[in-house]
Amino acid sequence: MPGMVMPTNDRHAELTRSGLNLIQQAISIFDADLRLAVCNRPYQAMFGLPDELTRTGATFQDTIRYLVHRGEYGPQDDPEAAIRERVDQARTFQPHYMERKRADGRWISVEGAPLSQGGWIAVYTDITHIKRQEALLRARSEELSELVLENAERLSAANRALAATNAALEEAKRILTESEARTRHVTAMVPAHIAHMDRDYRYTFSNNQISMVFPGANRSIIGCQCETVLGDETFARIRPHLDRAIAGQPQVFEITHPPSGRRIRIALTPDQNGRGVYILSTDVTAEVQAREALTHAAKRAVAAQMTSGLAHDFGNLLTIILGLQGRLARAGLPPEQAEDAQATLAAARRGVRLLDGISALTGRREHQPQPVGLRAMLDDLAAMTRPTLGAGVTLDTRIGDLPARVMLDPGVLQDVLLNLILNARDAMRGRGRIGVTVRPAGRWLEIAVADTGPGFSDEALARATEPFFTTKGSQGTGLGLSMVYDQIKLAGGTLRLGNAEGGGAQVTIRLPLRAARPQLVLLVEDDDAIRAHIREMLTAQGHSVIEAGSLAEARGLTDLAGLTMILSDLQLGDGSGADLRGRGLPLVLMTALPPGDPRRSGLDCPVLTKPFGDTELAVAMAETDD
């Protein structure tokens, strides 16, 4: 790889292997323990050895056993005795040179020499052609002409050159194979899916990262059709781009993966050989969300500029109008004028709601999660909304297998669901069914609100979350879904608009799923009044509490069975609560010191600033439970 420096030892080993592989003779070196230290490729090829017998550390005994059983030394009445004999000879190794005829009729010479470090080196040379020439020379030397001898010499030289060329090609092949393996390793580390597809939409290469980009896809896709791997709907979206890329036009586009809601950017590069297309797929969900958030922030800034100078005066005018019209409505006007006064009051109150919506759109928000029982919250929501839906609209709520309590901002979630339910009611024009389904989806809490109305138009799907966009004409403000979008993003979630297969709109929300599990807490606080107050907060949230009034007392309680966390004051009378770290339990610290105080620096655990409320306490404890 360009720019990569190979360690000196590895570089020398690589040079040694390459050099040995270029030598035509077979070479093996065994150490004093009769284990293979190094060999070259001709050694493996000459004796047909399996890979495990050419790796460093292979035993001489296993090699001899393999050769004896293959018949290398001819028929043996007692193979094990033959193996022992050769191993014993190796243990008392002496320099030697010998020539022997192998079982396949070929001749080899074997030259061995001991090494000063222990062990020995053996060089094996195929001398079959020499033996044949010697026999020929002996049998018909008087008939051989000088021309034949010259041709034999040229042929021998050509054979040696060919053997050297083959050895070089084998070494080049080995280096190329290792380079390809490194390339595959690098592509497998890239956080994207890299693949090649032929003209029949069949995968011919993959770096096995497809499931990282397209959740649920099978990792082993080589030889599979794209439609089978990604599903009919996703394939239908990308097929036009694939066809253009196969025809020679590079493509870069984005799609939304229907099962997961992720935003995927796909780059298609035509194969220059005309055999298909190269594919690079990356998950750009976070990038798109950031881009959308910036767009919405810019629109909110424009809205804020438009309304900041008018909101105060507009509010004053509405106050005056409401006062005057209220006085007229109580003045005993004739029926016709009384009806006009009531209509004016209704319009003014609508103006107040519009002003409140604009203020919520442009104002600062804070996310305040706390433990929430979803079943009770859905029941409250249903009881609150059913009277406003009318007799022709039914509301169904379903909840999956979820923890008893999860960390959410209940006010935000109720506002969001109420907004979506009322939008669904308006879309169905007083008749139909609204379904609210809550279920776990991996690390997400998924909430889907579906209706049986006409569904979203294409324009609404593209623009529904923009501030002031509405399909209700003069009856809508265009702020509802925009505020829903902002609130969900603030909570770290996602929002997806779509139409259900059977008709009707569906809004799917995903929020981070964090369970608020009951814990057994060791509460360490040396102020009795403060300790009692915090104990009440913990028990109100469903936790059990064991109390300690000092650092020494707390140290004696940290090994109690069932403890799940420690909540301690930072500054105790006999030491620092930070000293309770390392006890094998999550630790949350409390202190009245301001956040910038140096005594709070360097703490690797959540720190609550006194005084704090239920929400701050619940969030800090949930952080230790992640």
Residue pairs with C-beta under 8 A, 6 or more apart in sequence:
1 182
1 186
6 14
16 38
17 38
17 40
18 171
18 175
20 27
20 38
20 39
20 40
21 40
21 41
21 42
21 167
21 170
21 171
21 174
22 164
22 167
22 168
22 171
23 40
23 42
23 167
24 42
24 160
24 163
24 164
24 167
25 42
25 123
25 124
25 125
26 39
26 40
26 42
26 43
26 45
26 46
26 47
26 123
26 124
26 125
27 39
27 40
27 42
27 43
27 121
27 122
27 123
27 124
28 36
28 38
28 39
28 43
28 121
28 122
28 124
29 36
29 37
29 38
29 39
29 115
29 119
29 120
29 121
29 122
30 36
30 37
30 60
30 90
30 119
30 120
30 122
31 37
31 117
31 118
31 119
32 117
32 118
32 119
34 59
34 60
34 61
34 87
34 90
34 91
35 56
35 57
35 58
35 59
35 60
36 53
36 54
36 55
36 56
36 57
36 58
36 59
36 60
36 63
37 56
37 119
38 56
39 54
41 167
41 170
41 171
41 174
42 167
43 49
43 54
43 124
44 51
44 53
44 54
46 108
46 124
46 126
47 67
47 72
48 70
49 63
49 66
50 66
52 58
53 62
53 63
53 66
60 87
60 90
61 83
61 87
64 83
64 86
64 87
65 79
65 83
67 73
68 76
68 79
68 82
68 83
69 79
71 103
72 102
72 103
73 82
73 103
74 103
76 82
90 120
93 112
93 114
93 119
93 120
94 114
95 112
95 113
95 114
96 110
96 111
96 112
97 109
97 110
97 111
97 112
98 109
98 110
99 107
99 108
99 109
99 110
99 127
100 107
100 108
100 110
101 107
102 108
105 128
106 126
106 128
107 126
107 127
107 128
107 130
107 131
108 124
108 125
108 126
108 127
108 128
109 124
109 125
109 127
110 122
110 123
110 124
111 122
111 123
111 125
112 120
112 121
112 122
112 123
113 120
113 121
114 120
115 121
129 156
129 159
133 152
136 144
137 144
184 207
187 194
187 207
188 207
188 208
188 209
190 207
190 209
191 209
191 212
191 282
192 209
192 212
192 213
192 280
192 281
192 282
192 283
193 206
193 207
193 209
193 210
193 212
193 213
193 214
193 279
193 280
193 281
193 282
194 205
194 206
194 207
194 209
194 278
194 279
194 280
195 203
195 205
195 206
195 207
195 210
195 221
195 278
195 279
195 281
196 203
196 204
196 205
196 206
196 271
196 276
196 277
196 278
196 279
197 203
197 204
197 226
197 242
197 276
197 277
197 279
198 204
198 275
198 276
199 246
199 274
199 275
199 276
200 225
201 225
201 226
201 227
201 235
201 239
201 242
202 223
202 224
202 225
202 226
203 221
203 222
203 223
203 224
203 226
203 229
204 222
204 223
204 276
205 222
206 221
206 222
208 219
208 220
210 217
210 218
210 219
210 221
210 229
210 281
211 217
211 218
211 219
212 283
213 262
213 264
213 281
213 282
213 283
214 230
214 234
214 257
214 260
214 262
214 264
214 281
215 257
215 259
215 260
215 262
216 259
216 260
217 229
217 230
218 224
218 229
221 229
226 235
226 238
226 242
227 235
230 238
231 258
231 259
233 258
234 255
234 257
234 258
237 255
238 253
238 255
238 266
241 251
241 253
241 266
241 268
242 251
242 268
242 277
244 251
244 268
245 251
245 268
245 269
245 270
245 277
246 270
246 276
246 277
247 270
248 270
249 270
250 267
250 268
250 269
250 270
251 266
251 267
251 268
252 265
252 266
252 267
252 268
253 265
253 266
254 263
254 264
254 265
254 266
254 284
254 288
255 263
255 264
255 266
256 262
256 263
256 264
256 496
257 263
257 264
261 285
261 494
261 496
261 508
261 510
262 283
262 285
263 283
263 284
263 285
263 287
263 288
264 281
264 282
264 283
264 284
265 281
265 282
265 284
266 279
266 280
266 281
267 279
267 280
267 281
268 277
268 278
268 279
269 277
269 278
269 280
270 277
270 278
271 277
271 278
285 494
289 489
289 494
292 465
293 489
296 465
296 466
296 467
296 482
296 485
296 486
296 489
299 466
299 467
300 361
300 362
300 467
300 486
303 358
303 361
303 362
303 467
303 468
304 362
307 358
307 359
307 362
308 362
311 355
311 358
311 359
314 351
314 355
315 355
318 348
318 351
318 352
318 355
321 344
321 348
322 345
322 348
322 349
322 352
325 341
325 344
325 345
325 348
326 345
328 337
328 341
329 338
329 341
329 342
329 345
333 341
354 477
357 477
357 479
357 483
358 479
360 479
360 483
361 467
361 479
361 482
361 483
361 486
365 486
365 487
365 490
367 409
367 412
367 490
367 491
367 492
368 409
368 411
368 615
369 407
369 408
369 409
369 491
369 514
369 615
369 618
369 619
369 622
370 407
370 408
370 409
370 410
370 614
370 615
370 618
370 619
371 405
371 406
371 407
371 516
371 541
371 542
371 618
372 405
372 406
372 407
372 408
372 410
372 413
372 516
373 404
373 405
374 399
374 402
374 405
374 406
374 408
374 438
375 399
377 410
377 413
377 414
378 397
378 399
378 436
378 438
379 397
380 414
381 397
381 414
381 417
381 418
381 421
381 436
382 395
382 397
384 418
385 395
385 418
385 421
385 422
386 395
388 422
388 425
389 395
389 421
389 425
389 434
390 425
390 430
392 430
392 431
392 432
393 425
393 428
393 430
393 431
393 432
393 433
393 434
394 432
394 433
394 434
395 421
395 433
395 434
395 435
395 436
396 433
396 434
396 435
396 436
397 435
397 436
397 437
397 438
398 435
398 436
398 437
398 438
399 437
399 438
399 439
400 437
400 438
400 439
400 440
401 439
401 440
402 438
402 439
402 440
402 445
402 513
403 515
403 516
403 517
405 515
405 516
405 542
406 445
406 513
406 514
406 515
406 516
407 514
407 515
407 516
407 618
407 619
407 622
408 445
408 491
408 511
409 491
412 487
412 490
412 491
413 511
415 483
415 487
416 484
416 487
416 488
416 509
417 436
417 447
417 449
419 480
419 481
419 483
419 484
420 449
420 484
420 507
421 434
421 436
421 449
422 480
423 480
423 481
424 434
424 449
424 450
424 451
424 453
424 505
425 434
426 472
426 475
427 451
427 453
427 454
427 505
428 434
428 451
428 452
428 453
429 453
432 451
432 452
432 453
432 504
433 451
433 452
434 449
434 450
434 451
434 452
435 448
435 449
435 450
435 451
436 447
436 448
436 449
437 447
437 448
437 450
438 445
438 446
438 447
439 446
440 446
440 513
441 510
441 513
442 513
443 512
443 513
444 493
444 510
444 511
444 512
444 513
445 510
445 511
445 512
445 513
446 508
446 509
446 510
447 508
447 509
447 510
447 511
448 506
448 507
448 508
448 509
449 506
449 507
449 509
450 500
450 504
450 505
450 506
450 507
451 504
451 505
451 506
452 502
452 503
452 504
453 504
453 505
454 503
454 504
454 505
455 499
455 500
455 503
455 504
455 505
456 464
456 497
456 498
456 499
456 505
457 471
460 471
460 497
461 497
461 498
461 499
463 469
464 481
464 497
465 481
465 482
465 484
465 485
465 495
465 497
466 478
466 482
467 478
467 479
467 482
468 477
468 478
468 479
468 482
469 478
469 482
470 476
470 477
470 478
484 495
484 507
485 495
488 494
488 495
488 509
488 511
489 495
491 511
491 512
492 511
492 512
493 509
493 510
493 511
493 512
494 509
494 510
495 507
495 508
495 509
496 507
496 508
496 509
496 510
497 505
497 506
497 507
498 505
498 506
498 507
498 508
499 505
499 506
500 506
514 622
514 625
514 626
515 625
516 541
516 542
516 618
516 622
516 625
517 625
518 542
518 543
518 544
519 543
519 544
519 564
519 565
519 621
519 625
520 543
520 544
520 545
520 546
520 562
520 563
520 564
520 565
521 538
521 543
521 544
521 545
521 546
521 563
521 564
521 565
521 566
521 567
521 621
522 546
522 548
522 554
522 557
522 558
522 560
522 563
522 565
522 566
522 567
522 568
522 585
523 531
523 534
523 535
523 538
523 545
523 546
523 547
523 548
523 567
523 568
524 547
524 548
524 549
524 550
524 551
524 553
524 554
524 566
524 567
524 568
524 569
524 572
524 577
524 580
525 531
525 534
525 547
525 549
525 568
525 569
525 590
526 549
526 550
526 569
526 572
526 573
527 569
528 549
530 569
530 610
531 547
531 549
534 567
534 590
534 617
535 545
535 547
537 614
537 617
538 545
538 567
538 617
539 545
540 614
541 614
541 617
541 618
543 621
546 557
546 560
546 563
548 554
548 557
550 572
550 573
550 574
551 572
551 573
551 574
551 575
551 576
551 577
551 579
551 580
552 574
552 575
554 566
554 568
554 577
554 580
555 580
557 563
558 566
558 580
558 583
558 584
558 585
563 585
564 585
564 586
565 585
565 586
565 587
565 588
565 621
565 624
566 580
566 583
566 585
566 586
566 587
566 588
567 588
567 590
567 621
568 577
568 580
568 587
568 588
568 589
568 590
569 577
569 589
569 590
569 591
570 576
570 577
570 578
570 589
570 590
570 591
570 593
570 599
570 600
570 607
571 577
571 591
571 593
571 599
577 587
577 589
577 590
578 587
578 589
578 603
580 587
581 587
581 604
581 605
586 605
586 624
586 625
587 605
587 624
588 605
588 606
588 607
588 608
588 620
588 621
588 623
588 624
589 603
589 605
589 606
589 607
589 608
590 607
590 608
590 610
590 612
591 599
591 600
591 607
591 608
591 609
591 610
592 609
592 610
593 599
593 600
593 609
594 609
595 609
600 607
605 624
606 620
606 623
606 624
608 616
608 617
608 620
